[in-house]
C-alpha cells in the first residue's frame, strides 16, 4: 500500500503514468508529452502507437521515466500471435513497460484456458520488460473483475489495470476487488479512466489500494496535491519519521 504521508509532491509523480493517446496526435505533441512527464517526475510516458516508441525513447534517454507502449489497444481482440509480435516489436524499438488489453469477450465466454495461454505468451514476448494487462472493468461484473484479476496474477503479469481510459472508468469498489484478488501475488493494481473531479478521485483510488494511475490529467492531478493536503484528502507529509 502507498503511504502518502511519506511522499512529497515530487515523489508522487511516480504514482502516475502520463499518457497522450488521441488518434490525431502529432510528433510535436508526443515530444512535448515526454517533456511534461519529465517535469512532473512521472513513472512512465504512455502512447498508443509503436510508431512513437523510438521518439519517446530518444526524449526520455538519461531519465528514469519508462517508455510505455500499448499492445492490442484499445479492444484487445487481436490474436495472441499478433499481440506477441506487437510486444516483441515494441521491446525491439525501445519500450521499457507494456500495457496490453485483455479480450473481454473471451472472459465473458469463460475461455479461461485461452486467456491464460495468451497472457503467458505476452509475458514471454515481453522478455523481462514490466507487463500490465487492461481488463476494462466497466464491461465486467464484480465477479468477472475478480476472476480477471486472478488470471492476470496467476500468469505472472506485473500489473492488472482497470481500463484503457477510452470508456467508463472504475469505481472504488472495483479497485478494492482487484486489490483483494491479487493479494499475496507480485501483481499490483493500476487505475485508468479517472473522471472529474480528477485530483480527488485519483487519490481516492490510491487510498483504495491502487499503486499507479494512468491518465492524461497527471499534471492537473499533481498540481492539486497542495490543496488536497490542506483539506486532509492527502495526509500531511511527515517524511521518514
N, C-alpha and C positions, 0 to 999 in steps of 0.2 A: 504493500500500500504506500502511496505517496504521502509524505509528511510535508505539507505546505509550510509549516512553521519553520522548517529548516532551509527554506528556499528563498533567495532574493528574486526580484522580478527578472533579472538576467538569467538566473538558474532556471526559472520557469519556462524560458524559451525552449528548453529541451523536452518539455511536455507536449510540444506541438510540431507536427509536420505541416509545413506551409505548402499549399498546392495552387497551381494555375492549370485549369482544365478545359476551358471553353474551346470549341472546335475552331474558332476564328483566331486563336492565339497566334501572335507573330513571334519571330525570333527576338525582337527587341523586348517584348513583354516577358519572354522566358528569361532573358538575361537580367532584366530588372527584377524579376521574381527571385532569382538567385541572390541578388544584392540585398533584397528585403529579408530573405531568410538569414543571411549573414548578420544584418543589422539587428535582428531580434533573437539571435542565437538559437535558431530553431534546430530541431533534431534532424529534419530532412527537408529537401525541396522535392515535391512530387509533381508529376506531369503525366499526361495520358497517351503520349506517342513516343515510341522508341527513337523517332527521328531526332528528338531533342537530347537524347542521352549524352552524346559526345559534347554538346554545347554546355549542358549543365555540369558535366564532369570538369570541363575546362574552367567554368566560372567558379566552381567550388574547390578547385585544387588548392591544397595547402590549408584547408579548413577541416573541422571535424564534422561538418554537415553532410549527411548521407545523400546520395544521388538516388532518388526514389522513382522507379519505373513501374507503370501499371501493366498488368497482364490480364488478357481476356476482358478488357474493360469496354463497356460497363455491364454487359449482360451475362458473361461467363458461360456462354453456350457453345463455345468452340470445342473441338475435340481435345482430348487430353494430349494427343501428339502435337497439335497446333500450339497449345498453351506451353508445352515443354519446349518447343522450338523457340517460341517468343521469349521464354525465360532465358534460355541459353544465349539468344541474341542480345538481350538486354544486358546480361552479365558481360558478354564479349565487348559491348560498346561502352562499358564503364559503370553500369548500375551497381550500387552497393546496398540497396534494400529493395524489396519487391512487394507489390500489393496485387494479389490475384483475386479473381471473382469466382465464387462457387456457382455451379449450375443449380439454381434454386429449384427448377423443375425436377431434377434428379432427387433432391431431398424430399420434395413433396411426394414423389413416387416411391420413396423409401428404398432407393437403389444404393444402399449404403456401401456395398462391396465396390461398386463402380466409383463412388465418390472417394472411398479410401484409396483405391488404386490411383486415381487421378491426383489426389493430394500427395501421395508418395512419389509419383512421377515428378511432380512440381518440386518437392524438396530435393530430389536427386538432381534435377536440372539446374537448381539454384547453386549447386557446387559450394555450399557452405555460406552463401550470402544470406543474411537475415530475411525471413519469409513472413508474409502476412496473408490471411485469407479473409475476404469480404463475404459475409453470409447474408447481407441485405435483410435486416430484421423486420423491416416494415411489411414484408411479404410472408412472414413466418408467424406461426402460433408460438405461444410461450414454450410449449413442449418441443417444438421444432428448433427454437433458438437454443435450448439446452442440448438437444441432440447434435446439432451442427457444431456447437462449441466443443463438445466432447470428441467428435470426429476430428476436428482440427488439432486438438491436443494429442489425441492418440497417434496422429500421423507425424507428430514432431514438428509441426509448424510453430514458429515463434510467437505469432500474434493472431488472435481472432479479432476481426474488425466488424463493426456493426453494419457499415453502409458504404456505398460509393459516394454518397452525398448528392446523387442525382435525383433521388426520390425523397420520400418522407424519412425523417431521421428517427432515432430510437427514443424511448423514454427511459427514465432512470431505472424502472423495474427490469427492462430488457438488459441493461448493463449489469444489474445485480445478479440476474440469472446467469449471464455469461461468466461473470467473476466466480460464482459458485461452481459452475460446470467445469471450469479449468483448474480449480483449486488442487494443489498438490502436484501439478504438472509444471513444465517450464513455460507454458504458453501464457501470455498476458493479453489484456484487453485494450483494444484501440477503438475509439469512437470517431465517426464522421457523420455529417448531416446535422451539425449543431444549428439550431434555428434561433431566431430573435426571441428575446434579447440575449445575444451570444455570450458576452462576458460571464454573466452569472450562470447561464445554462452550462457552459463549458466546465466551469469549476464544480458544479453540482455532479457532473459525470465523473470528475476526478475524485470527489468525495465518496461517490458510489463504488469506487474501486477500479475505474479505468486508469491506465497509466500513460496514455498517449491520445492526443486529439489531432485528427487530420482536418484541416479547414483552410479555406481561402481567407478567412477572417482572423487569422493568427495575430496580425498587427493590432486590429481593433480589440481583440480579447486581452492581449498583453498590455495595451495602453490603459485598460480598465482595472488593472491589478491594484493600483494605489487606492482607488475609490472602494473597491471590494474589500480591501483590508480595513479601511476606515469604518465600514458598517458591519464587519465581522463575518462576511461570507467566506473570506480567506483569512485564516488566523494570522495574528501578528508574527513578524519574523523574530525568532529567538536564537537563530544560529545553531551552534553545536552544543548549547548548554544542556 
